[in-house]
Amino acid sequence: MFDKLLLEVLSLKDMGKEIMNLFSMISFTCWEIWKSRCNFIFKGYLIDPIVTIDRTMRAFREFMGVKTRPEVSIWVAPPDPLRQTSRWMPPVVNFLKIYFDGAWQPNSFKAGLGVIVRNEEGLFCGGLATPFHCSAALVAEAAAVIISRSQLGVRNL
């Protein structure tokens, strides 16, 4: 059934906005299912359909937000009722704003580090995401700072 639906969507010559949105949603759904499957097979993670659906929806919303955003350089994500509202403040002109975070899984020594750099217009200037091994959440947070300095060439923090 799914294969027939997909072939039907792909065979449409004049794809309107609604059909393109449907095709995009199908694409993100397939991608997130594939990633969940790979995490199960190669990393032993349990598959949680709710998490897969949540990731699909977040990826789709982000894609649609980027696809439909105006030419203004600062983009605000669509509101998510599960998250608190926060306002982004740009850095001073000729400076960058660096966000870094570390996440840690107790009992596994696995962590993930992420860094995002934006300029005064809110434009993405660089970033990274990498796995890491450590023994505590605070170590993961500190490692994110250190890696942002060394990998991205950040100075004068």
N, C-alpha and C positions, 0 to 999 in steps of 0.2 A: 504494500500500500504506500509506504513512504517513498519508494523508488518511483512509483507512478506519479505521485504528487510533485516530487522534485523534477521529473522530466516535464511535467505539465508546466510548471513555473518557468523552467529553463527554455521551453519552446515558444514562449510568448514573444512575439516580434516587437510590439509596442508596449514596453514595460512602463506602466504608470508609476507614480510615486508609491502608491499602496503596495503594488506588486514588488517593487524594489525593496521596500521596507520588509515585506514578508520574506523575500529571498535573503535579505541581510540577517533577519532573525533566525531563519533556518540555518544559515551558514555559521552563525555564532553558536547555535545549539549543537550542531555537529562537532564543531571545534572543541567546545567544552566537554562534550561526551567523550571525544577522542582523548583529551588530556586526562580526564578522570580514569579512563581505561588504562592509559599508559602509566599513570601513577599507581594504579592497582597492580599491574603486571610487574613493573620494574622497581617500584619502591615499596610495595606491600601496603599502600594506603587503602583503607576501606572506602568504598564508593558511597557517598551520601548524596542522594538525588536532590535534596533541598539545597545543599551547597552548590551543586552543579547548576541548578536553575538560577540561584542567586548570582553566580559568576556569569552566567549567560546574560542575564538581565543587565548587570552592571556593564559588561563589555558592549552590549547593544546600545545602552543609553550613552555611554561614552562615545561610541562611534557616531551615533546620530547627532550628538552635541557638537562634535568636531565637524561633521559633514554639513550641518546647517548653521554653524555659527557665522555671524557677520564678519566683516573684514576687520573689526576691532581686534586688537592684539590680546586683550585680556578676556578669557573665556571663563564663565562661571558654570559649573556643572548643574544639571537639573536637580531640583531638590529631592532628597531622599528622606521619606518620613521617618526612617529608622535612625537617622543621624541628626546630631545637633547642628544647628546653623552656625557657621563661622565666617568671618569676613577676612579676605586676604588683603594685606597691606603691602604695597610694593616697597622695595628698598629705595634708598636715596639714589639719585641719578649717578651713573657710573659705578654702582655697586651691584653685587649679586646677592640673592637670598638663597641660602642653602638649607634644605630640609634633609635630615638624615634620621634613620630609625633602625633599630635592631629588634628582631623578634627571636625568641628562644623557646625551644621545646624541652621542658624538664625531663629528666631520665634518658634523654637520647643524645645530649650534647650537640644537637643540630640547631643551627640558627640561620637566619637570613638577614642580610644587611641591604639597605636601600638608601640611595642618595638622589635627590633631585635639585637642580640648580635653575633658577629663573632670574631674568634681568628685571629692570624697573618697569618694563612694559608687560611683564608677566610671561614673556616668551621663554620656552624651554631652551636652556643653554647647554645642558649636559646632565648626565646622571649615570647611575649604575645600580645593578641588583646582583647580589652574589651570595652563594651559600657560605656558611662559616661553621666552624666547630668551636664550642666554648662551654664553660661550666655554669654560667649564670646570665640572667637577663641584662644585668648591669654591664657585664663584659661585652655582650653583643652591642649594646648602645655605645659604649666607648669605642669598640672596633669600628662602628659606622663613622664616628668622627675621624678616627685615624685614617681609615681608608679614603674618606672624602678628601682628606689633605693630600695623601700620597698619590692616589689614582687619578684625581681630577686636577692636581696641581694647585690646590687651594693654599693660600698663604695668609699670614696676618690675621689669624682668628683671634 
